[in-house]
Amino acid sequence: MNRSITNRIRWAMDELVPAFIRDSRVFMWPFFCVAYRTLRPRRYMSFKSNVFKMSPLEYETFYNQLNSVSRKRSTDNSNRCVAQIIEGCLGAKSILDVGCGHGYVLRKLRDAYPRTRLAGVDLLKGEANPPYEYFNSVADKLPFRDGEFDVVCCTHMIEHATRPESVVGELVRVAREKVIIVTPKQRPYYYTLDEHINFYFYEAQLEKLAPSSEMTIHISNLSGDWYMVIQK
């Protein structure tokens, strides 16, 4: 499903459905059955409570075994966000995408900048011979030296991170020029049809993730997703 349509559906559920209904286990049960392709969605409905008890291996295994409807999308990014990322990477000689999934954004960057060094990091098992460097790694301990990449991108990942401040600190550490972060503008509900454990409805919630108040931060709302640039 197109990202802009997904955002409209999410907005309608979060803003138009009364909160006591929207966060009702009974009301959300059938939606979880459809979204996670199962008649027994308890594991997924309780994810927000269980995730902080998971070991790193359990966390990685959960995501590698996930078979939700959203996994069938080629990307969680809207066309508008992808275009903005490509424009924001203009002139970069090296780009890292943290939480790259199956490499949709990296492939778009390859089309736009065929001579640029491209690398991706994810917990998912990588495909054979991708058209970019691939690293299977956690995001809060990146296997790169300080300032190794001109631009570091991270789209639709920090909302899943158990330690988002540490993740952003690592993104900034390995970036030489700037960090681009995309995350949903989403109200905090327990029964959301995703694995989000962090919610950023206000700009200030994103701003406080920056490791230093001296960094230049620009945040814009692109059709329901926050697009944040941290300039070093």
N, C-alpha and C positions, 0 to 999 in steps of 0.2 A: 504494500500500500504506500502511496506517495506520502512523504513526510509532512507536507503541508496539510493533507487530509487528516493524518494521524494527530497533528497538533490541534486541529479544529475539534476533533472528537474528544480529545483529552480536555480541551478548554470547556466544552459543553458539559462534560461529566463533572469537572472540578468546580465550575462556576455556577451552573444552573441546577444541579441536583443538591438538595439540602445536605449539609455536612453529616447529620446523623444517619442519613440513608446512604450517602456516598461511602461512608466508612463502615458500613454494615457488612459483616461476614456473609449473612444470608443473601443480601442484595447482590454482592459481588461474586458469589459462588459460581453461578452459570457463566459469567464473563471469564473467570479463571479457567473453567472447563474448556471453553473455546480457545482461549489464548494459549493454554499450555497443552492442548490436545490430550486431555485426560478427564476421566470422570472422578478422579481422586486427587484433587489439587491441593490437599492439605499442606504438602511439603512446600509448595510455592507460596501459598497464602501465609505461611509462617516464616518465610525466608527472612524478613526484616528482624525477627526476634532471634533467629538461629545463626545468622551470618557472623555475628561477633563472637560466637563460640566455636566457629570453624577453625581448623588448622589451615595453614597455607595450602597444603595438599588437598584438603577437603574443598576449599574454596575453588581451587583450580579445577578439580574434578567436576564440581557442580556446573561450572560454566562450560566445560568441554562436553558434558552430557546433555546440556540444555537443548530442548527440541520445541521451543515455543514458536508461535506464528511469526513473531518479530525476527527470528533467526532467518527467515526466508527472504527478508528484505536485503537488497544489495547494499544498502547503507541506511544509517539513521539520520543522515544529513539531508537537508533540503537542497535543491539545486542552487538556491540563493546563497546558502552557506558555503557550498563547494566553490562557487564562483568567487566568493569573497576570500576564501582560503587561497585559491590560485593567485588572485591579485595580490594578497598579502605576502606571498612568497616570491614575488617578482625580484629578480636579482640575486636570490639566495643560491649559493654554490652547494649547500648541503641542507637537507631537510629530514627531520625525524618525525614520524607519526607514532605516538604512544597510545596503545589501545587501537591498533590499526585494523583489527578484525581480519577480514579477508582481502584487505588492501584496496578497497574502492577509491578512497581519496588518493592514495599513492599512485594508482593507475592514471587518475585524472592529472595528477602532477607530472607523471611521466610523459603524458601526451603534450602537456604545456611546456615542460622544460626537460627535454630528452637528455641533456648533458649534465643535469644536476645529480649529485649523489643523493639517493633516496634510501631510507631505512625505516623499518617498522618494528614495533615491539608489541607483543600480546601474550596473554595466557593461553590462547587457543593454539592448537597444534597447527603449524604452518603448512601451506601447500608445497608441493615439490617444485623447485626451480621458479620461484616468483621473480618478476622483473624488478626486484629491489632487494636490498639486504634485509634478512629477517632474523629477529632475535626473540626467543621464547623466554620471557623474563617478567618479574613483577615490576610495577611502575614506581614503587617507592625505593627501589635499589637498582637503578639503571646501570648497565655494564658499559658506561662511556665515561670519558674524561671530561673535565670541566670545559664548557664552551666548545664542545666538539662539533656541534651543528649550528649553522647560522640561524635557522628557524626550527622550533619544535612545536608540533601541533598535537592536540589532544582533544578529540571530539567524542562526545557522548560516553565518557569514561569516568570522570571524577564523581558523577552521581552514584557510581557503583563502588567506589573505593572506601575501604574501612578506615583509611587514614588519608583523607584528601589533602590536608595541609602538607603532609610528608611528600605526597605525589607531586603537588605543585612546586614544592621546594626542589625536587629532583628535576622537574621540567626546566625550571629557571637555571639550575646549576649547569646542565648540559647544553643550554642555549647560549649562543654568543650575542645575538642581536635581539630576538624577541620570542615570546611564547604566544601561541594562539590556542584558546580554549573555547569549545562550544559545549553548552549544556542546556537542558530544557529549562524554560521559565515555568516552574511547576510548583503548585501548592503541596504542602506535606500531608499526605494521607497514608494510612497504613496499608490499605488494600489497593495498591496501584498495580496496573497490569504490566509490570516490568520488575526489574530487580534493583530499583533505585533505593538507596538508603540515605542519600543526601539530597536535599531539596533547596533550590535557589530561586525564590520568588522575587526577591528584592536585590537590587544591584549591590547594596552594602554587604550582603551575604557572600557575594563573589569577591568583592574588593578585599575583604579581610583574609582571603586565602593567599594573597601576595606575601612573600616572605619579608619584604621590606617596604615601608611606607614611602621611601624615596624613589621607588620605581614609578614610571609613567604608566597609567592604566587607562584604557579606553574600553567602554562597554556599550554595546548596542543590542537592541532587540530585533532579531531578524525572523519575523513571522512566527513568534512563539518560542524561539531558541535564543539564549544569550550568546553573543559573540564577544569574547573578551581578548584584548591584546595587552600583554605585559611587555613593555619596552625596557630593555636594559640600558 
